[in-house]
Amino acid sequence: MRPPTQLFIVPTPIGNLEDITLRALRVLKEVDFILAEDTRTSGNLLKHYGIEKKLVPHHLFNEHKTIENIVDRLRAGAVCALVSDAGTPAISDPGYMLVRACIQAELRVECLPGPTAFIPALVNSGIAADHFVFEGFLPHKKGRHTRLTALATEEKTMIFYESPHRLVKALTQFAEYFGEDRYACVSRELTKMFEENARGSLKELVAHFEQKTVKGEIVIVIAGAPG
């Protein structure tokens, strides 16, 4: 018999609330408390599914201070779930430090499979998905030039997250470092009513998004450099 799980990592929908597994709903109902990046966002999800459970804030600004207390509660026998606002915790979101602390404390951690934005964006892009690198959010200032220079010769498909108000600037920089003819795809509002997957050269994508107001979470998939 394997030991009981004390920390469940539970992916939540990135947009469409139907994209949650039956197992995830069961776990959220059974745990003693839920760690949430934003208790208001997670509260709306729980309310939608009729789940009444205590939500405890666990986010970028307090995770260093709360981890020790959480681990102590789990050692004492409590069971909790960690969720982010959308998608899988620890993927460009808080989570890995808590997982690491629980592993070091010899507490059992279990991650459920489920939604994450970059996988549907990658598959929708039509760009090679057999080998890829996930870069998440690039540094805004310090280190950005160095990272883009290094990635200019990356032959694997590259995946980035970006905010709507920085999209055009990011695409313009990608065109400068990778070449304006490099093929790419920009996915936004994934799984929602106004989902868009815009495909073409970086030059074409810059022109496309310069002409419109962009909203929603952004995933950019870019073909690797020619081998």
Secondary structure, DSSP 4 states (H G I P E B T S, - for coil): -PPPPSEEE--B-SS-TT---HHHHHHHHHSSEEEESSHHHHHHHHHHTT----EEE--TTTHHHHHHHHHHHHHTT--EEEE-SSB-TTSSSS-HHHHHHHHHTT--EEE-----THHHHHHHHTS--SSEEEEESPPSSTTHHHHHHHHTT--SEEEEEE-GGGHHHHHHHHHHHH-TT-EEEEEESTTSTT-EEEEEEHHHHHHHHHTS---S-EEEEEPPPP-
